[in-house]
Amino acid sequence: MTTTLAPPAKPWSRAEFETRLRAVGQDRYHDRHPFNLRMHQGDLTPEEVRRWITNRFHYQRHIPVKDALILAKLDSSHLRRMWLRRIEDHDGRGEGEGGIERWLRLGEAAGLDRATLLSGGSVLPGVRLAVEGYVNFCRLRSPLEAVAASLTELTAPDLMRLRIEAFERHYPWIAPDGLAYFRTRVDQGRRDSAEALDLVLEWARTREDQEKAVAALSFKCDVLWSLLDAVQQHAGQHGLPEPV
């Protein structure tokens, strides 16, 4: 008996592929998470805000680590220079610069000690697991998948604008200078997502590769969602208000 293999599925058109990638962010990005909804409605206590800042910092400080892993996979000087800028955006070119420094200043504006943030001693286990999973994904997967995972940046600029407005309105006890990270990431996120989207649309020429890219972006959304799950669960276990 002869078995006839079905022909491989045809690639999506460039427009359809982009639509599917954007739909992942629209449907699964963590702006919909109950903890983020409470944050933007002004329902978090100061303790909850500080816990979120502390645990999100663990993610922030690993962004240049995962970007260095992606950088090592890129096969041209042009691409490496482009991706190197992402590392500089977070690490800065000198002491006292960059997104990690701005996040530390956010913590200080919220009443957290810089040394405590840097020690990582208060980071929740679930957050450590989520961040480690993302870093390892970028270490082990293909350049296409690692870059596609970064496409949560497609949705991030809108979230940054919403967050700035929410913090200014609901959490005035945080000094305005502490919001510099969010202000900076509006434009950086728009630029980074446009560059990464162009790469993914160009690299993924087969249906198989396109599906891998969509799955990678879905995985990244799961990472960000899991991080907030851990923070929210800790709040519930310690008698803090549960999400409405």
PyMOL commands that set and color helices and strands:
alter all, ss='L'
color gray80, all
select helices_A, chain A and resi 14-28+30-32+34-41+46-60+63-71+77-91+98-109+114-119+125-140+143-154+156-170+176-203+207-237
alter helices_A, ss='H'
color red, helices_A
deselect
rebuild
show_as cartoon
